[in-house]
Amino acid sequence: NFPLDLAAVEIPSVNG
């Protein structure tokens, strides 16, 4: 769950 979607390993929570 990273602020920027790199590869979407799990779930893009914030996504930027």
KEKE-3310 file (N, C-alpha, C; in steps of 0.2 Angstrom, whole numbers, plus 5000, padded with zeros to 4 digits):
npx = (5004:5007:5010:5011:5008:5017:5018:5008:5007:4999:4986:4982:4981:4981:4987:4995)
npy = (4994:5008:5026:5029:5021:5008:4994:4988:4978:4973:4981:4996:5008:5023:5028:5038)
npz = (5000:4994:4992:4979:4965:4960:4955:4959:4969:4980:4985:4978:4989:4992:4981:4973)
capx = (5000:5011:5006:5012:5007:5023:5017:5001:5008:4994:4980:4984:4976:4981:4989:4997)
capy = (5000:5014:5032:5029:5014:5006:4988:4986:4971:4971:4985:5003:5012:5030:5028:5045)
capz = (5000:4994:4990:4972:4962:4957:4951:4963:4972:4984:4983:4978:4993:4991:4973:4971)
cpx = (5004:5008:5007:5012:5013:5021:5010:5002:5002:4987:4983:4979:4976:4982:4990:4993)
cpy = (5006:5020:5033:5022:5012:5000:4985:4979:4968:4975:4992:5007:5019:5031:5035:5050)
cpz = (5000:4991:4982:4969:4958:4952:4954:4965:4976:4982:4983:4982:4992:4983:4971:4976)
residu = (ASN:PHE:PRO:LEU:ASP:LEU:ALA:ALA:VAL:GLU:ILE:PRO:SER:VAL:ASN:GLY)
# end
